[in-house]
Amino acid sequence: MSLRIRKGDEVVVLSGNYKGQKGKVLRVFPEQERAIVEGVNYIYRHTPPNPQNREGGIVKREGTIHLSNLALYCPKCDKGVRFKTVKDGKDKKRVCVHCEETL
């Protein structure tokens, strides 16, 4: 599967408990077809005390979400959109299908 979503993209969650939330992609795992999105799909990790963290406790962090549940966010359309790739000289740009805004 070609990766349509990359690190640093602004995305919208299409389905699941976090449907409709926007966030920035922090990391992408192409082999598992999953991504970590800022502020989405929190998990709680119970950590014991150790030399770095003397107290230990419950740590809240983002978990992965499947790429099929994400869509690129277009600020002009204010929603998750499909895009097309347009060649601009040597560069390739991703452009919103609806409003022709560069993403």
PARO-496955 format. One record per residue (C-alpha): residue in three letters; x, y, z. Coordinates in pm, whole numbers, plus 32768, in hexadecimal, padded with zeros to 4 digits. Last residue first. Layout:
- ALA,X,Y,Z
...
// end
This chain:
- LEU,7F25,87FD,8087
- THR,7F11,88E1,7F59
- GLU,7DAC,8963,7F29
- GLU,7CFA,88EE,7DE8
- CYS,7BA6,891E,7E95
- HIS,7B02,87C6,7E73
- VAL,7C19,86D3,7E13
- CYS,7D0F,8768,7F0C
- VAL,7E70,877C,7E7C
- ARG,7FA5,86B3,7EDA
- LYS,80D8,8743,7E33
- LYS,81ED,8695,7D75
- ASP,8330,8751,7D33
- LYS,840E,8754,7BFE
- GLY,8330,8847,7B41
- ASP,81E3,8842,7BF5
- LYS,8159,86E0,7BD6
- VAL,7FFF,86C3,7C6B
- THR,7F9C,85B0,7D5B
- LYS,7E2A,8593,7DA5
- PHE,7D7B,85B5,7EEF
- ARG,7C5C,8525,7FB3
- VAL,7BD1,85F7,80CC
- GLY,7BA4,860E,8244
- LYS,7AEB,874D,829E
- ASP,7B0D,88C7,82BF
- CYS,7AF7,88FB,8143
- LYS,7C05,8A0B,8154
- PRO,7CC6,895F,826D
- CYS,7CD7,8814,81AE
- TYR,7D16,86EF,829A
- LEU,7DAA,85AD,820E
- ALA,7CDB,847A,825E
- LEU,7D0C,8370,836C
- ASN,7C53,822D,83C1
- SER,7CF8,816E,82A3
- LEU,7E49,81C8,833A
- HIS,7E06,80F2,846F
- ILE,7E37,819C,85C0
- THR,7F62,817D,86A7
- GLY,7F65,81DB,8816
- GLU,7F98,8333,88AE
- ARG,801B,8352,8A11
- LYS,7FA1,8354,8B7C
- VAL,8094,82D6,8C85
- ILE,8010,8231,8DC3
- GLY,80FF,8218,8EE7
- GLY,8276,8215,8F18
- GLU,82F5,82ED,9036
- ARG,846B,82DC,8FFE
- ASN,845B,830D,8E86
- GLN,85BB,82FC,8DF2
- PRO,8641,8207,8EF8
- ASN,8508,812B,8EE8
- PRO,83AE,8125,8F8A
- PRO,82B5,8042,8ED7
- THR,81F7,80BB,8DA4
- HIS,8085,8086,8D5F
- ARG,804B,80FA,8BF9
- TYR,7F03,81A2,8B9E
- ILE,7E9B,81C1,8A33
- TYR,7E1C,82F6,897E
- ASN,7D86,82CE,8825
- VAL,7DAD,8433,87A0
- GLY,7E5B,8569,882C
- GLU,7F7D,8565,8734
- VAL,7F54,844F,8633
- ILE,8025,830F,8634
- ALA,8009,8253,84ED
- ARG,7FB5,80F6,846F
- GLU,7FE1,802F,832E
- GLN,809B,7F1B,83F0
- GLU,81CA,7F22,8308
- PRO,81A5,8098,82C2
- PHE,81BE,8105,8431
- VAL,8188,827F,8430
- ARG,81EB,8376,8543
- LEU,8173,84C1,85D2
- VAL,804B,8500,84ED
- LYS,7FA7,8649,8556
- GLY,7E46,8648,85DB
- LYS,7CD7,8678,8590
- GLN,7BB5,85CB,863C
- GLY,7A7E,856E,8577
- LYS,7A6C,8404,85EA
- TYR,7B3D,83C1,8724
- ASN,7A7A,828E,8796
- GLY,7A89,81F1,863D
- SER,7A6C,827C,84DF
- LEU,7AEB,838F,83F8
- VAL,7C02,8429,84CA
- VAL,7C77,8570,8430
- VAL,7DDF,85B3,83C6
- GLU,7EE8,86C7,83C7
- ASP,8024,8639,832B
- GLY,8170,8643,83E6
- LYS,81D3,84DB,83A2
- ARG,812F,845C,8266
- ILE,7FD7,83EC,81F1
- ARG,7FA3,835F,8094
- LEU,8093,8242,80CA
- SER,808A,8154,7FA5
- MET,8000,8000,8000
// end
